[in-house]
Amino acid sequence: MQYTAQASLIGMDIAAEGPIDKSKRTSFIANYRYSTVGLLSQMGVDFGGEVINFQDFSFHLDQQQKKGGNLSVFGFGGLSSNKFNAKPVDEWEEEKDHNTIDYDGKVYGLGFVNQFKSFGKLNLSLGGSYSGQSQERNSQSELLFIPYAYVFSDKYSNDKMLLSSFLKALYKLGSNGTIETGITANHLDNKLESTVVTPLYLDTFYPDVKGRVNGMMWQPYAAWSQRFGLWKLNAGLRYVNFTYNKTTALEPRMSLGRSLLKGSMTLSYGL
């Protein structure tokens, strides 16, 4: 087992890593970090009237299977915030000083990758993850009299979620080539709402936005890689289907490269 503790201008963090069981087939690493500015703010240090804070945690588990293969599980999460109260009129020096700002954000993810034991020249792997992030920001100004009396208000909210998965098969063609085929499937859900209120309102500069994108993206693909002496050929084709707007696409790729005395030369094409 190993343990680490360190401090920097960004944050203070602790970490641990090592085996979990006696067979040493399973190991882990984990890290937690807390912002240095957040700690100093709680101790009374003034950062221009702002209270800035963040913390995050991440981990990775790795297990070697007894009969071959490998399983990895990973995850992360983070929180951040920024608070600022409008200053008195006689202390205004910049535009931010007459706004009360409240910002909160978070990010998270959890996933796995399982590489199965080899079946002769065939290797299979499967993976999936669930991740997302969100942001909330509210800004409200004090009453201004220059050039005339008005109040500015800004509200922003954004939520993103992504569910990802893949299945991949890799087949070895002797010692000089491989064929890979598989599919990735992603379900995404994005929500956005943004509202700005000001007497100087113009759609061109301050549009109100409220919408959502929700759908599946399917991507089956196949790729071939082969060496011919000093030459290497790569060719592949991917099909993309997005259910949100019912669109599809074919994406071919091809490259031909040759090893040289002091480097290599490659000709490639992709769509």
C-alpha beads as a LAMMPS data file, in Angstrom:
LAMMPS data file: protein, C-alpha beads

271 atoms
270 bonds

1 atom types
1 bond types

-500.0 500.0 xlo xhi
-500.0 500.0 ylo yhi
-500.0 500.0 zlo zhi

Masses

1 110.0

Atoms # bond

1 1 1 0.000 0.000 0.000
2 1 1 1.086 3.550 -0.688
3 1 1 -0.346 6.812 0.645
4 1 1 0.211 10.370 -0.546
5 1 1 -0.730 13.766 0.854
6 1 1 0.186 17.010 -0.823
7 1 1 -0.737 20.687 -0.956
8 1 1 -0.455 23.245 -3.728
9 1 1 -1.904 26.595 -4.739
10 1 1 -4.741 24.713 -6.473
11 1 1 -5.772 22.296 -3.776
12 1 1 -4.914 19.887 -0.988
13 1 1 -5.323 16.216 -1.826
14 1 1 -4.817 12.764 -0.408
15 1 1 -4.436 9.515 -2.333
16 1 1 -4.047 5.809 -1.702
17 1 1 -3.213 2.857 -3.939
18 1 1 -2.345 -0.787 -3.651
19 1 1 -3.730 -4.339 -3.677
20 1 1 -7.100 -5.175 -2.125
21 1 1 -6.820 -8.944 -1.649
22 1 1 -3.941 -11.276 -0.760
23 1 1 -3.778 -12.746 -4.252
24 1 1 -2.951 -9.240 -5.537
25 1 1 -5.251 -9.770 -8.500
26 1 1 -7.285 -6.715 -7.526
27 1 1 -5.757 -3.274 -7.026
28 1 1 -7.108 0.235 -6.600
29 1 1 -6.169 3.891 -6.651
30 1 1 -8.262 6.698 -5.132
31 1 1 -7.783 10.439 -4.794
32 1 1 -9.661 13.222 -2.979
33 1 1 -8.923 16.923 -3.424
34 1 1 -10.229 20.081 -1.750
35 1 1 -9.523 23.599 -2.979
36 1 1 -6.896 25.636 -1.170
37 1 1 -8.829 28.845 -1.868
38 1 1 -11.928 27.296 -0.278
39 1 1 -10.042 26.468 2.912
40 1 1 -8.510 29.944 3.093
41 1 1 -11.937 31.545 2.518
42 1 1 -13.357 29.608 5.465
43 1 1 -10.439 30.884 7.553
44 1 1 -11.399 34.478 6.763
45 1 1 -9.007 35.289 3.911
46 1 1 -10.611 37.807 1.522
47 1 1 -10.376 37.106 -2.215
48 1 1 -11.952 40.296 -3.487
49 1 1 -15.316 39.471 -1.924
50 1 1 -15.603 36.141 -3.765
51 1 1 -16.068 32.757 -2.117
52 1 1 -14.619 30.109 -4.454
53 1 1 -14.741 26.437 -3.598
54 1 1 -14.367 23.027 -5.224
55 1 1 -13.767 19.409 -4.275
56 1 1 -13.455 16.204 -6.262
57 1 1 -12.975 12.469 -5.840
58 1 1 -11.850 9.772 -8.278
59 1 1 -11.075 6.059 -8.102
60 1 1 -10.057 3.144 -10.311
61 1 1 -10.362 -0.568 -9.509
62 1 1 -8.502 -3.130 -11.603
63 1 1 -9.030 -6.892 -11.373
64 1 1 -7.147 -9.595 -13.258
65 1 1 -9.364 -12.608 -13.894
66 1 1 -8.080 -16.043 -12.843
67 1 1 -8.671 -17.557 -16.289
68 1 1 -7.434 -14.517 -18.203
69 1 1 -9.020 -11.204 -18.976
70 1 1 -9.257 -7.989 -17.022
71 1 1 -11.996 -5.890 -15.402
72 1 1 -11.642 -2.172 -14.702
73 1 1 -14.155 -0.059 -12.779
74 1 1 -13.716 3.703 -12.519
75 1 1 -15.582 6.700 -11.213
76 1 1 -15.272 10.392 -10.437
77 1 1 -17.291 13.243 -8.988
78 1 1 -16.778 16.931 -8.377
79 1 1 -18.522 19.978 -6.907
80 1 1 -17.685 23.631 -7.468
81 1 1 -19.220 26.940 -6.455
82 1 1 -18.601 30.667 -6.692
83 1 1 -20.473 33.247 -4.583
84 1 1 -20.141 37.014 -4.885
85 1 1 -22.247 39.747 -3.250
86 1 1 -22.627 43.101 -4.932
87 1 1 -20.460 45.841 -3.398
88 1 1 -21.709 49.226 -2.140
89 1 1 -21.990 51.881 -4.864
90 1 1 -18.972 53.832 -3.605
91 1 1 -16.774 50.716 -4.017
92 1 1 -17.668 49.924 -7.642
93 1 1 -14.575 49.618 -9.804
94 1 1 -15.716 47.176 -12.505
95 1 1 -18.970 45.807 -13.899
96 1 1 -18.902 42.706 -11.697
97 1 1 -18.988 44.830 -8.529
98 1 1 -22.685 45.736 -8.945
99 1 1 -23.811 42.111 -9.480
100 1 1 -24.699 39.419 -6.981
101 1 1 -23.494 36.151 -8.529
102 1 1 -24.400 32.624 -7.437
103 1 1 -22.798 29.734 -9.364
104 1 1 -22.919 25.981 -8.673
105 1 1 -21.593 23.125 -10.768
106 1 1 -21.182 19.382 -10.492
107 1 1 -19.749 16.575 -12.591
108 1 1 -19.906 12.806 -12.117
109 1 1 -19.197 9.531 -13.862
110 1 1 -19.140 5.777 -13.259
111 1 1 -18.084 3.100 -15.708
112 1 1 -16.384 -0.203 -16.437
113 1 1 -14.364 -1.972 -19.125
114 1 1 -14.253 -5.776 -19.238
115 1 1 -11.671 -7.419 -21.467
116 1 1 -12.539 -11.097 -21.734
117 1 1 -9.956 -13.852 -21.923
118 1 1 -8.581 -14.535 -25.401
119 1 1 -10.287 -17.136 -27.557
120 1 1 -7.334 -18.117 -29.700
121 1 1 -6.797 -15.186 -32.081
122 1 1 -10.033 -13.497 -30.997
123 1 1 -10.242 -10.841 -28.261
124 1 1 -13.544 -9.455 -26.961
125 1 1 -14.137 -6.414 -24.769
126 1 1 -17.235 -4.717 -23.382
127 1 1 -17.631 -1.392 -21.628
128 1 1 -20.167 1.087 -20.372
129 1 1 -20.373 4.337 -18.446
130 1 1 -22.855 6.833 -17.035
131 1 1 -21.720 10.431 -16.717
132 1 1 -23.089 13.930 -16.515
133 1 1 -22.585 17.519 -15.520
134 1 1 -24.760 20.460 -14.538
135 1 1 -24.294 24.185 -14.082
136 1 1 -26.518 26.785 -12.441
137 1 1 -25.672 30.484 -12.603
138 1 1 -27.753 33.427 -11.417
139 1 1 -26.589 37.014 -11.684
140 1 1 -28.643 39.956 -10.395
141 1 1 -27.434 43.550 -10.554
142 1 1 -28.150 46.387 -8.191
143 1 1 -30.190 49.341 -9.497
144 1 1 -28.017 51.382 -11.863
145 1 1 -28.505 55.006 -12.838
146 1 1 -25.867 55.291 -15.549
147 1 1 -26.832 55.953 -18.287
148 1 1 -30.300 55.566 -16.752
149 1 1 -32.043 53.412 -14.167
150 1 1 -32.125 49.720 -15.052
151 1 1 -31.608 46.308 -13.491
152 1 1 -29.771 43.470 -15.229
153 1 1 -30.682 39.824 -14.580
154 1 1 -29.025 36.714 -16.029
155 1 1 -30.125 33.110 -15.372
156 1 1 -28.371 30.092 -16.883
157 1 1 -29.036 26.383 -16.361
158 1 1 -27.414 23.497 -18.240
159 1 1 -27.732 19.748 -17.558
160 1 1 -25.957 17.052 -19.564
161 1 1 -26.228 13.270 -19.237
162 1 1 -24.445 10.626 -21.291
163 1 1 -24.940 6.868 -21.155
164 1 1 -22.223 5.158 -23.211
165 1 1 -21.508 1.546 -24.135
166 1 1 -19.366 -0.401 -26.562
167 1 1 -18.751 -3.961 -27.710
168 1 1 -15.555 -4.734 -29.636
169 1 1 -14.067 -7.843 -31.257
170 1 1 -10.447 -7.947 -32.447
171 1 1 -9.191 -10.829 -34.606
172 1 1 -5.489 -11.292 -35.397
173 1 1 -4.545 -12.148 -38.975
174 1 1 -1.235 -13.783 -38.231
175 1 1 1.533 -11.435 -37.098
176 1 1 0.933 -8.698 -39.683
177 1 1 -2.748 -7.853 -39.579
178 1 1 -5.924 -7.408 -37.546
179 1 1 -9.630 -7.040 -38.172
180 1 1 -11.682 -5.095 -35.641
181 1 1 -15.449 -4.781 -35.570
182 1 1 -17.889 -3.537 -33.001
183 1 1 -20.563 -1.056 -32.083
184 1 1 -20.858 1.959 -29.802
185 1 1 -24.212 3.124 -28.473
186 1 1 -24.608 6.469 -26.718
187 1 1 -27.742 7.937 -25.199
188 1 1 -27.451 11.661 -24.548
189 1 1 -29.805 14.079 -22.854
190 1 1 -28.877 17.768 -22.869
191 1 1 -31.049 20.516 -21.377
192 1 1 -30.323 24.227 -21.633
193 1 1 -32.188 27.268 -20.341
194 1 1 -30.801 30.775 -20.509
195 1 1 -32.694 34.008 -19.799
196 1 1 -31.379 37.565 -19.811
197 1 1 -33.544 40.508 -18.696
198 1 1 -32.511 44.118 -19.315
199 1 1 -34.186 47.262 -20.698
200 1 1 -31.518 47.122 -23.423
201 1 1 -33.008 43.822 -24.561
202 1 1 -32.335 42.826 -28.166
203 1 1 -32.904 39.313 -29.517
204 1 1 -29.616 39.525 -31.414
205 1 1 -27.528 40.050 -28.277
206 1 1 -29.641 38.553 -25.487
207 1 1 -31.676 35.631 -26.848
208 1 1 -33.822 33.572 -24.492
209 1 1 -32.860 29.945 -25.003
210 1 1 -34.774 26.922 -23.763
211 1 1 -34.395 23.509 -25.352
212 1 1 -33.529 19.864 -25.064
213 1 1 -31.635 17.335 -27.180
214 1 1 -32.456 13.722 -26.333
215 1 1 -31.645 10.673 -28.431
216 1 1 -29.579 7.575 -29.212
217 1 1 -26.500 7.548 -31.401
218 1 1 -25.654 4.129 -32.877
219 1 1 -22.257 3.566 -34.478
220 1 1 -21.417 0.092 -35.833
221 1 1 -17.986 -0.076 -37.476
222 1 1 -15.350 -2.354 -38.998
223 1 1 -11.631 -1.775 -39.527
224 1 1 -8.797 -3.679 -41.191
225 1 1 -5.074 -3.188 -40.593
226 1 1 -2.391 -5.050 -42.561
227 1 1 1.378 -4.834 -43.053
228 1 1 3.056 -5.626 -46.371
229 1 1 6.768 -5.432 -45.722
230 1 1 7.553 -1.741 -45.182
231 1 1 3.998 -0.745 -46.090
232 1 1 0.990 -0.574 -43.772
233 1 1 -2.635 -0.330 -44.888
234 1 1 -5.522 0.794 -42.662
235 1 1 -9.109 0.796 -43.875
236 1 1 -12.391 1.233 -42.028
237 1 1 -16.067 2.078 -42.343
238 1 1 -18.417 3.479 -39.704
239 1 1 -22.173 3.949 -39.900
240 1 1 -23.761 6.644 -37.713
241 1 1 -27.447 6.934 -36.833
242 1 1 -28.809 9.679 -34.555
243 1 1 -32.423 9.159 -33.508
244 1 1 -32.967 12.745 -32.262
245 1 1 -33.078 14.265 -35.752
246 1 1 -33.308 10.967 -37.672
247 1 1 -30.041 11.459 -39.568
248 1 1 -27.523 8.906 -40.807
249 1 1 -24.040 8.966 -42.276
250 1 1 -21.365 6.646 -43.660
251 1 1 -17.797 7.479 -42.649
252 1 1 -15.078 5.687 -44.661
253 1 1 -11.389 5.957 -43.741
254 1 1 -8.244 4.693 -45.415
255 1 1 -4.522 5.249 -45.029
256 1 1 -1.389 3.847 -46.636
257 1 1 1.974 4.356 -44.978
258 1 1 5.570 3.332 -45.552
259 1 1 8.521 3.216 -43.189
260 1 1 11.517 5.292 -44.257
261 1 1 15.089 5.435 -43.068
262 1 1 14.424 8.362 -40.704
263 1 1 10.670 8.334 -40.301
264 1 1 7.589 7.430 -42.298
265 1 1 5.308 8.691 -45.059
266 1 1 1.513 8.309 -44.908
267 1 1 -1.280 9.074 -47.362
268 1 1 -4.730 9.124 -45.763
269 1 1 -8.351 9.851 -46.624
270 1 1 -11.397 10.169 -44.385
271 1 1 -14.978 11.380 -44.577

Bonds

1 1 1 2
2 1 2 3
3 1 3 4
4 1 4 5
5 1 5 6
6 1 6 7
7 1 7 8
8 1 8 9
9 1 9 10
10 1 10 11
11 1 11 12
12 1 12 13
13 1 13 14
14 1 14 15
15 1 15 16
16 1 16 17
17 1 17 18
18 1 18 19
19 1 19 20
20 1 20 21
21 1 21 22
22 1 22 23
23 1 23 24
24 1 24 25
25 1 25 26
26 1 26 27
27 1 27 28
28 1 28 29
29 1 29 30
30 1 30 31
31 1 31 32
32 1 32 33
33 1 33 34
34 1 34 35
35 1 35 36
36 1 36 37
37 1 37 38
38 1 38 39
39 1 39 40
40 1 40 41
41 1 41 42
42 1 42 43
43 1 43 44
44 1 44 45
45 1 45 46
46 1 46 47
47 1 47 48
48 1 48 49
49 1 49 50
50 1 50 51
51 1 51 52
52 1 52 53
53 1 53 54
54 1 54 55
55 1 55 56
56 1 56 57
57 1 57 58
58 1 58 59
59 1 59 60
60 1 60 61
61 1 61 62
62 1 62 63
63 1 63 64
64 1 64 65
65 1 65 66
66 1 66 67
67 1 67 68
68 1 68 69
69 1 69 70
70 1 70 71
71 1 71 72
72 1 72 73
73 1 73 74
74 1 74 75
75 1 75 76
76 1 76 77
77 1 77 78
78 1 78 79
79 1 79 80
80 1 80 81
81 1 81 82
82 1 82 83
83 1 83 84
84 1 84 85
85 1 85 86
86 1 86 87
87 1 87 88
88 1 88 89
89 1 89 90
90 1 90 91
91 1 91 92
92 1 92 93
93 1 93 94
94 1 94 95
95 1 95 96
96 1 96 97
97 1 97 98
98 1 98 99
99 1 99 100
100 1 100 101
101 1 101 102
102 1 102 103
103 1 103 104
104 1 104 105
105 1 105 106
106 1 106 107
107 1 107 108
108 1 108 109
109 1 109 110
110 1 110 111
111 1 111 112
112 1 112 113
113 1 113 114
114 1 114 115
115 1 115 116
116 1 116 117
117 1 117 118
118 1 118 119
119 1 119 120
120 1 120 121
121 1 121 122
122 1 122 123
123 1 123 124
124 1 124 125
125 1 125 126
126 1 126 127
127 1 127 128
128 1 128 129
129 1 129 130
130 1 130 131
131 1 131 132
132 1 132 133
133 1 133 134
134 1 134 135
135 1 135 136
136 1 136 137
137 1 137 138
138 1 138 139
139 1 139 140
140 1 140 141
141 1 141 142
142 1 142 143
143 1 143 144
144 1 144 145
145 1 145 146
146 1 146 147
147 1 147 148
148 1 148 149
149 1 149 150
150 1 150 151
151 1 151 152
152 1 152 153
153 1 153 154
154 1 154 155
155 1 155 156
156 1 156 157
157 1 157 158
158 1 158 159
159 1 159 160
160 1 160 161
161 1 161 162
162 1 162 163
163 1 163 164
164 1 164 165
165 1 165 166
166 1 166 167
167 1 167 168
168 1 168 169
169 1 169 170
170 1 170 171
171 1 171 172
172 1 172 173
173 1 173 174
174 1 174 175
175 1 175 176
176 1 176 177
177 1 177 178
178 1 178 179
179 1 179 180
180 1 180 181
181 1 181 182
182 1 182 183
183 1 183 184
184 1 184 185
185 1 185 186
186 1 186 187
187 1 187 188
188 1 188 189
189 1 189 190
190 1 190 191
191 1 191 192
192 1 192 193
193 1 193 194
194 1 194 195
195 1 195 196
196 1 196 197
197 1 197 198
198 1 198 199
199 1 199 200
200 1 200 201
201 1 201 202
202 1 202 203
203 1 203 204
204 1 204 205
205 1 205 206
206 1 206 207
207 1 207 208
208 1 208 209
209 1 209 210
210 1 210 211
211 1 211 212
212 1 212 213
213 1 213 214
214 1 214 215
215 1 215 216
216 1 216 217
217 1 217 218
218 1 218 219
219 1 219 220
220 1 220 221
221 1 221 222
222 1 222 223
223 1 223 224
224 1 224 225
225 1 225 226
226 1 226 227
227 1 227 228
228 1 228 229
229 1 229 230
230 1 230 231
231 1 231 232
232 1 232 233
233 1 233 234
234 1 234 235
235 1 235 236
236 1 236 237
237 1 237 238
238 1 238 239
239 1 239 240
240 1 240 241
241 1 241 242
242 1 242 243
243 1 243 244
244 1 244 245
245 1 245 246
246 1 246 247
247 1 247 248
248 1 248 249
249 1 249 250
250 1 250 251
251 1 251 252
252 1 252 253
253 1 253 254
254 1 254 255
255 1 255 256
256 1 256 257
257 1 257 258
258 1 258 259
259 1 259 260
260 1 260 261
261 1 261 262
262 1 262 263
263 1 263 264
264 1 264 265
265 1 265 266
266 1 266 267
267 1 267 268
268 1 268 269
269 1 269 270
270 1 270 271
